[in-house]
Amino acid sequence: MTTEQKKEYQEFLDQKKQQRVESGFVVTDEQLNPALFPFQKYCVKRALAVGKFALFEDCGLGKTIQQLEWAQKVCEKIDKPVLILAPLAVISQTIKEGEKFGYVVKEIGDMDYQQDMETGIYITNYDNMEHIEAYHFGGVVLDESSILKNFQGKTRTALIDEFRNTPYKLACTATPSPNDTTEICNHSEFLDVMSRTEMLAMYFVHDGGSTSDWRLKGHAKQMFWDFVSTWAVMLNKPSDIGYDDEGYDLPPLNVVQEIVETPKRDNGMLFNTTAVSATEYHKELRETYQIRLDRVALGIPELRERTRDMAEGAQSKLRAIDKKDIVGELIDLELNKIGISTLKITPDMVMEKNGVARGHYMFAMADTLALAVVDAHTALTGVANVKYKLPVYSGANLVAKAEVTNRRDDKYFICVRIKNNNEEVFRAKFIVVSLDDERKQEE
């Protein structure tokens, strides 16, 4: 190969390289927010020095203040606004965190009305990207950047394309998967380090066959993670990067496995279905509450403790009634949907002649539970239709379940069923009336 041919070939190779705009700058500890912990200052300084960086930090390590400090320093350096993209539910939290630590974070909407933007930190949600003009911003932060995970996703493609020429980029997530090549590759491509195709070709081999997975080449493992460490930091606790774990050194997690055998349900399948989603999980909890409560009554300490934890969580949600007014013990509550409480019948609660529990205890148990499920500041029972189905005696462990079946304006229609040993002993239908509108008018 002649010298000219070598030169042409080198130019060809140079054209294939991922073009990257170097944009980092150096800051000292004294220039950073004093509220940052030492390990946080280290991460912010590295991110600023590189210019385009990823913070893969576990929950609770303060990614929000780090991304705000990074954004503030970029604003001061280039005198241009910085945009934070975040899930909708995180926006208000980030703004409040900014106020707490001295940052001004403004939420923005349609960029058609924001043509002349002042230097500062702005925030919006990923769904609003179509209204954002990326060229307005000198830096961008992706909060919960695991949104890049799907390499065929529209949001991932839009983020990479729209902010391709943005000089400063920061990606923050607590949930990167070291075994998920797609997520690592997409972060690399967003940060202009290396395209997904180049990274796969350089460090990975395709299994093919039925798995169709990409896995690291045996000889390239250390090289790959050395490469990732040049544009990202990953830690579960400060000591992972050489800092003190004080305040982050949690006690060991005690996992107690408790197997609850449930009867076969008529679901048209050979086995009961597995609860995968959060909705199915909570549905399964409600359908097995009687079995679990029965096990609590047998004196299993782990279950008793867990039931107490559930009760504390449920009581903290109460609005229309105080926890002191609940007859029985509230153990589960989802406002405007369902509530569950328990009551043990003691000897002083039964009639002397026949030993049957006095009816007003069950009525009060049902009535106060019906009030508990209403999401209103003030509510009263308007109508009650009750039916005592079986006698209850001393020692019975009653379980009441209230369900909101309908709602019309300020009226809540609630059905309460009380069971003993899985047999229904009491049923009531209530109409509970919210007085919140009247209260507002008086004010």
N, C-alpha and C positions, 0 to 999 in steps of 0.2 A: 504494500500500500504506500503510495507516494505521500509526501508531506502535505500536499494540497488536499488529497483525499482524506487524510487523517483530520485535517482542519475542518473539512466539510462534515465529516462524521461526528466530530465533537460538537459542532454547531447544531447538528441534528439532535444529539443527545441533550444538549442544553435546552432546546425548545420543548423537550418532553418533561423537563423538570417542573415540579409544582412551584409556581412563582409565589414568593412570600415577601410581604412588606415588613421589614424589621421596624418595630415601633416602640420598643421598651425603653425605660429610663430608670434611673436609680434614685431611691429615697432612703433616708435614714430612719431609725427608730424614733428619733425626736420629732420628726415631721409627721408621724402617724398619730391617730387618735389615741390618747392615753388610756381609753377604756378597753383597748385591745389587749388580750393576753399575749405573752411573748411568742407562743407558737402561732397565734393569729397574725402577729406582725410579720413573722417570717414568711407565712404563706402570701400575705398581701405584697410584701417586697418582691418575692419571686415572681408573682403574677405581673407586677408592674415592670419588672426588669425584662421579662420575656415579651410582654405586650399582648400576646394571645395565649391564654392559659386556661387550664381546667382545675377546679377544686373538687375533688372527689372525697368529701368528708362526711363522716357518719352524723346521724341526727344529734343535735345538742351541742355541736362544736362551734356554733356561731357563724354559719355561712352568711347570714343576712348582714351582720355588721361588717364582715370582710368585704362583701361585694359592694356595700355602700361606701366604704372607705376607698376601695379601688376606683369606683366611679367618681368620687369626689376628687381624687388626685389626678385622674385623667382629665376631668373638666378644667382643673387649675392649670394643667400642663398645656393643653391644646386650645383652651378657650372656646370649646364647642360643647353642645349638650351630649349627654350619655343616656341611652335608653335601656331600661330594664324590662325584659319580657318575662311574664310570670303567669301561672294559672290564676284565674279570676279570684279564687278564694284566698290567695296569698297576698293580693295587692294591698288591702287595708292593713293587714298585719305588717307588711314591709314599711308602709307609710308611718305607722305608729312606732315601729322600731327606729325609724329614722328620727322622729321627734325625740325619742328617748335619748339618743346618742348625739344629737345635734346636727342632723342632716335634714335638708329640705327636699322632700320627694313629692313631685307633682304628678297626678294622674292625668293622662291625655286621652283624647278620643280621635275624631276624624282630623287627619293632618291637613285637610283642605282649609281649615280655619286656623292653622298653626304655622303659617309660612315663615314668620319672623320669630324664631324661638330664641329665648335668652339662654345663656350658658347655665346649665344646672342638670339635676338628675330627674329624669322622667320615667314613668312606669305605665305599662298597659298590659293587657292580657293577650295571649297567643291568638285568640279568635279575632282580635282587632287588627291583625297584621295587614290585612288588605287595605286598611286606611292609613298605613304608615309609609312614609317616604324615607327609606334608609339613608339617603344622602344627607339628610339634616343632621345626622349624628356622627360624632367622632369616635364613639365607643358604644358597645352593646354588651349587655349581661343577659345570659339565659339562666333564669332561676328554674330549678327542676329541669335541668337540661336533658334528662333521660327521655324527653320528648323526641330526641334525635334517634331513638333506638330503631324505629322502623325505617330501613333503608329505602323502601318504596313509598314511604308516606309523603303526602303533599306538604305537610308542615315542615318536615325535615328538608325537603327539596327547596321550599320557599326560603327557609332560614339561610341555607347555604348560598343560594343565588342572590338574595336581596342584600346580604351583608358581606358579599365576597370582597368588596373593596374597603370595608371598614377597618381602619388601622388598629383599633383596640377591641379585643374580644375577651370575654370571660364566661366560662361555662361552669355552673355550680349544680351538683346533685349529690344526694346521700346514697343513691342506689345504683351506682355503676356495677355492672356484673363483670368481674375479671374473666369469666368463662364465655362471655358473649362478645364474640369478635365484631359483630355488627355495630354494637354500641360504641366500642372503642374506636373503630374505623370511622364512624360518622362524626365523633367528636374531633378526631384528627383532621377530617376534611373540613369541618366547620371552622376550625382554628387555622386553616391554611397551612397545616404541617405537611400532610401527605394525603392524596386521594385514597378512597376506599380500594379502588382497583390496584393502585401501586402497593399499598400496604399488604393486601392479600397475596400479591405476587411475590413480595419480598420476604414475608415472615411466615406465611401460612401454606398449608397443603390441603387440597380438597379430598375428603374421604370418599366421596362418590357413593354409589350403591344406594341402599335404602335410607342411610342417615343423611347424606348430602350436607354434612357439617364441614366447617373449616376448623382446622386445628393447627396449633403452632408447630413449626418444624422442630424436631428434636434439638438440632444444633443451634437454633435461633432463639430459644426461650430467653436466655439472659440478655442477649442483644436486643430483643424486642422490648423487655421491661426497662432496660437502660434507655432505650429510645423514648418510651412513654414518659419516663421521669424527666425528660428535658422540656416537656410541655404540660405536665400535670403533676399534682401531688395527691396521694391517696392515703388517708389515715382513718383509723377507728378511734384512736385516742392520741393525745399529744406525744406520748413516749414513742410512738411509731416513727417520729421524726426527731427524736432525741430530747424532748422536753419533759418537764415534770407532769405527772398525772394527777396532781393534787386537785381535788374537786371533780375529777372525771373517773376516779378509780372506784367503780361501783362494786358492791358486794356480789358474790356469785349468785346466779339465777337458779332457784330451786324449782325444778320441773317435776310435778307430781302427776303421773298418768292415772287417770280414773276412767275406767271403761263402764259405760252405761249401756246395758243390753235393752234394746227397744223391740217391741213386738213387730211382726211383719205387717206392713201397711198394704192396703188394697190399692196399689199404684200400677197394676198391670205388668209388673216386672218381677223377676225371680228374687231380687233383693231390694231392700230399701235404697233409695238413691243417696249419693254422697253429697253433703253440703259443701259446695265449692265457693260460691259467692257469699258476700256479707249478708245479703238478703236471705239466702237459703240457710246460712248459719244461724241467724237469729230466729228464723222460723223453726228450725230444729230445736233450739233452746226452749222455745215456747211449748212445742209439742211434747217435750220430755220433762217439763218442769215438775209434773207430779211424781215421776219416777225419781228424779233427783232429790226432791223434797222428802220423799219417803226414806231415801238413803241418809239424808241429814238427820231425820228422826231416829235412825238406828244408832246415831252417835259417831259417825265417821268424821274425825276432826278436820281433815282437809276440806271436806265439803261444807262443814259448818262455817269455816273461815271464809271460804269463797262466797257463801250465801250472805255473810255479813258484809263483805265488800260490795256485792251487788246491791244490798239494801242501802248502803251509804250513798252509792251512785244514784240510785232511784230517788232517794229523799232530797238530794240536792237539786232535782229538777222541779220540785213541787211549786205551784203558783197559787192555785185557788184555795188551798187549804194548808195549814201548818202541819208539820210532821207529828206534833204533839196531839193533834186532833184525829189522827188516823187510828181507827179501831183495828188492832192487829199490827202486823209488821209488813210495811211495803218493801217488796224485794225486786220489783222490776217495773219500769215506767217508760212509756213512749207517749208523750203528750199528743192528745187528739187521736190516739190510736188504741193502745192497750195498757193495762196495768194489772199487776199480780200482787196479792198480799196473802199473809198466813195468819192464823189465829188458833191458839191451843185452848180448848175448853177445859177450864179448871173446876174443881168442886164447888166453889163459891158462885159459879155462873149457871148452875142448874137449879131447878125447882125441887124443894125438899120432898114432896109427895111422890113424884114419879121419876126423878133423876134426869129429866129431859132438860136440855139447855134452853134458857129463856130466849124467846124469839127475837127480842130487841137487840141481842148481841149480833146475830147474823144480819139483821136489817142495818144496824149501824156499820158493820163491816162492809156491807155492799154499798151503802150510801156514801160513806167517806171515800171509798175507792173510786166511785163514780165521779165525785168532785175532784179527786186527785188527777184524773186523766185529762181534765179540761185545761186548755192553755189559755187561761184568763186570770186577771188579777183578782177579780171578785166574781163568784158564781154561787148560785143557790139551787137547791132541788125544787123543781116546780111540780112535777108529777111523779108518782111512784106506783107501779103495779107489781105486787109481790106474790110469790107462791112458795109455801113451805112444803117440800116434797117428802122428806123423810125425817124422823126424829134424830136428834144428835145428843150424845151422852158425854159425861165427863171423860177426859182423856183423848177426845177426838182432835185430830190435827186438820183444821179446815184450810182449804186453799181457794181463794176467790180470784176470778179472772174477769176483768171489765173490758169491754170492747165498744168503741164508738162506732155505731152502725150507720149513723146519718147525722147531717148537720144542716140546719136551715137558719140562716141569719145568726141570731144570738142563741139559738136553741140547739142543744146537743142531745142526741138520742143514744142512750147507753144501755147495753145489756150486761148484767152481772150474773155470773153463775158461781155457786159455791159447791165444792166437792169435798167429800170425806172418803178416803180410801178409794178414790176414783169413781165414787157414786155421787150423782148430783143430789144435794139435799135442799138446795134453795136456789130460786131464780127470781130476778127482779129486772124490770124495765123502767128506766128513769128518763125523765126529760129535765136536763140541767140547763139553767138559764144564766148566761153571762151578763153581768151588770156593768161591763167596762164602758159601753157606749153612754149609759146614763151618767156614769162617773165623770167621763170626759165633758159632757154637757154642763154638769154642775161646776166643773173647774173653769 
